[in-house]
Amino acid sequence: MLLGADKESADEDVIDAIGELTNMVAGAAKSELEFLALSLSLPMVVMGKDVMVGFDRQIRPLVIPFECDWGPLSLEIGMTVNEALVEA
């Protein structure tokens, strides 16, 4: 179980830990991909059954599915070009 905790469900501490992990992954990605002049938004943790996450129409998200003891989960990444940052 996460952080050695003996838990049957995700409480506030587990959700906070997942949020911190996603922040660390996003921060590392931003650092490694700095040469691409990326602008990253803050990651968020969304939980629940049959939850829909919406993206703008011009964004086609990348979805990476996982399985864990709690059931299926996915990492969804939406990317688009910010024309204001593109060099002419």
C-alpha positions as CSV (number, residue, x, y, z in Angstrom):
1,M,0.0,0.0,0.0
2,L,1.1,3.6,-0.6
3,L,3.7,4.8,2.0
4,G,3.3,1.5,3.9
5,A,-0.2,2.5,5.1
6,D,-2.8,-0.2,5.7
7,K,-5.8,1.4,4.1
8,E,-8.8,0.0,2.2
9,S,-9.7,3.3,0.5
10,A,-8.0,6.5,-0.6
11,D,-8.3,9.1,2.2
12,E,-7.0,12.7,2.1
13,D,-3.4,11.8,3.0
14,V,-3.3,9.3,0.1
15,I,-4.8,11.8,-2.3
16,D,-2.3,14.4,-1.2
17,A,0.5,11.9,-1.7
18,I,-0.7,11.1,-5.2
19,G,-0.9,14.9,-6.0
20,E,2.6,15.4,-4.8
21,L,3.8,12.5,-7.0
22,T,2.1,14.0,-10.0
23,N,3.7,17.4,-9.3
24,M,7.1,15.7,-9.1
25,V,6.6,13.9,-12.4
26,A,5.4,17.1,-14.1
27,G,8.3,19.1,-12.7
28,A,10.8,16.6,-13.9
29,A,9.2,16.4,-17.3
30,K,9.2,20.2,-17.6
31,S,12.9,20.3,-16.6
32,E,13.9,17.6,-19.1
33,L,11.8,19.1,-21.9
34,E,12.7,22.7,-21.3
35,F,14.3,23.0,-24.8
36,L,10.7,22.6,-26.2
37,A,9.6,25.8,-24.5
38,L,6.7,24.0,-22.8
39,S,4.1,25.6,-20.6
40,L,2.7,23.1,-18.2
41,S,-0.4,23.5,-16.1
42,L,-0.7,22.0,-12.7
43,P,-1.6,18.3,-12.6
44,M,-4.8,17.3,-10.8
45,V,-6.1,14.1,-9.2
46,V,-9.6,13.1,-10.2
47,M,-11.3,10.1,-8.4
48,G,-14.5,8.2,-8.7
49,K,-16.3,5.7,-10.9
50,D,-17.4,6.7,-14.4
51,V,-15.7,10.1,-14.1
52,M,-15.4,12.1,-17.3
53,V,-12.4,14.5,-17.8
54,G,-13.0,17.0,-20.5
55,F,-10.4,18.5,-22.9
56,D,-10.8,21.4,-25.3
57,R,-11.9,20.2,-28.8
58,Q,-8.5,20.9,-30.4
59,I,-6.7,18.7,-27.8
60,R,-6.5,15.0,-28.3
61,P,-5.4,13.5,-25.0
62,L,-2.8,10.8,-24.5
63,V,-4.2,8.1,-22.2
64,I,-2.0,5.7,-20.3
65,P,-4.1,3.0,-18.5
66,F,-2.8,1.2,-15.3
67,E,-4.1,-1.5,-13.0
68,C,-3.7,-1.5,-9.2
69,D,-5.2,-3.1,-6.1
70,W,-7.9,-0.5,-6.1
71,G,-8.8,-1.1,-9.7
72,P,-8.1,0.5,-13.1
73,L,-6.7,4.0,-13.3
74,S,-5.3,6.2,-16.1
75,L,-2.9,9.0,-16.7
76,E,-4.4,11.5,-19.2
77,I,-2.2,14.1,-20.8
78,G,-3.6,16.8,-23.1
79,M,-1.2,18.8,-25.3
80,T,-1.6,21.7,-27.7
81,V,0.6,24.3,-29.3
82,N,0.6,27.8,-27.8
83,E,0.9,29.9,-30.9
84,A,2.1,32.9,-28.8
85,L,5.2,30.9,-27.8
86,V,6.0,29.6,-31.3
87,E,8.8,31.4,-33.0
88,A,7.9,32.8,-36.4
